[in-house]
Amino acid sequence: MAVEGQIIARLKERFGEGTFRSMGIVRDRVVKIAIERKDLFAVCQFLKEQLGMEHITSITAVDWRDRFESVYHLTSWKRNAMVQINARIPHDDPHIDSVVPLWNGANFHEREAYDLMGIVYDGHPNLVRILLPKDFEFFPLRKDFPQEVDRQYVSRRKIGGA
Amino acid sequence: MAEMWINMGPQHPMTHGLWNLRIKVDGETIVDAEPEIGYLHRGYEKIMEVREFQKNVVLTDRLCYVSSITWSHCYCLACEAVMDLDVPERAKYLRVVTNELQRIASHLMWLAAFGPDLGLLTALLWALRERELFLDLIQLISGARMNQNYPRIGGVRNDAPPDFEKYCRKVIVHFRKKLAEHEMVFEQSKLFQVRTVGVGRISKEAAIDWGVTGPNLRACGAAIDLRKLDPYDAYPQLEFAPAVEHGGDSYARYKVRVEEMKTSCDIILQALKKMPAGPYRVKPPRRCEGEGFRRTEDSRGEALFYVIGDGDDRPYRVKIRSPVFSSIAAAPIMMRGSKVADVVAIMGSIDVCVGEMDK
């Protein structure tokens, strides 16, 4: 069985279908799963310890206006496979477990996601702003943070109000 | 002796840009270190949300001014993943050629910065002299020495000029001879050996745990190269082996980059030979919906773009994963136990580019 099929089968076997909002194969050797925030740490731990995802490529957050998503890209160099995890977070309570205990590499990425999007990673050893000044009061990547737009860059559709 | 914190930066020749390394010293020995970054933060991910997909290529060029093409190329790949777009065969080869030319230019810029860090001013002059040849080639194909704006979503901006292959061959034959001279100057220099061998050592396991990628990881004995593992463009059709060293120290990081320049020369010649004729660009859709990501082997490691489109002509969200951002988190591991004077040799060998680190 190809590696992506193995990963999906192992995950289903361990956590059951109900844990995953969706599962799919993006392309060769890349799996994408969507989960709730409460399952994040257990899934990550399983992926790291049982399926050999030893490298964390990136952690980022997306503001979907009605919810946040924390997106993880995990890599296994040995199996040469990748897993993308989208963890759903409610908009009014942006907290999620930190994965720094699993990967030290997650440290800076979680700080960046906190800095720009305001997701609080519970259990992070040093969750302070990293790119912006310490006294900055906003989370600029959120969609309610306005941005001054030069007119030439506004698409015609947007000017028309559609 | 009492321990104390010292700021190396934001204005310090070691930083090669603008960031601050706080080190905790006990006498001359480094006990702990803490990188402080963000001085060059320009809000790329936010700016990209109001510009159309194609217009962002200009921005991604400026992520790292010494490695522009590799960055905008990675962004184009990610957009193509969202749009489900297939690139013509010739464009794939043109991208490989420009990517590798850019990689050599970037590594030479690194060499030019690393030499003076250790007091070898000759390296600065020599490496910049050689780099100029590659910038000339890049100018020939794209029209600009730096910030080329060359890759396009759906291909590349223009075809190679006539006789491009001839010029590339000429430069590479010349460069291979010169690179041998470089190696002699560095590797036979007692000073260079003393400053780099065994300095800033990091194990393979620690490097992977801290998210170090690219030449810095290959210097620890891991044959991890995304051109092989997650191939894109024309790389599957080309034969090459990633350069690997086992020292894990500053010297191994230097060796890997020099070997990589040789590999890149081979790849360029192969790609020029195999390059088919045909179109070099397809028209991308203006709007797209969905999400996608692609990662490439940038000059400094694993670069990733994660792009989400919401059906508009501009991305809903773009995430830039910078290899230096992760590597610099591992700097304290490399530094603990070294002397203050070694900081320059360690940070210089990591190849820091502040533009992509701070975004």
Interface residues (C-beta under 8 A of the other chain):
Chain A: V26 R27 R29 E54 H55 I56 T57 S58 T60 V62 D63 V71 H73 W77 N80 M82 Q84 W103 N104 G105 A106 N107 F108 H109 E112 L116 R129 I130 L131 L132 P133 P140 L141 F145 Q147 V149 Y153 V154 S155 R157 K158
Chain B: I37 G38 H41 G43 E45 K46 I47 E49 V50 R51 E52 K55 A81 I208 D209 W210 G211 V212 T213 A222 I224 L229 D230 G292 F293 R295 E302 L304 Y306 I308 D312 D313 R314 Y316 R317 K319 R321 F325 S326 I328 A329 A330 D358 K359
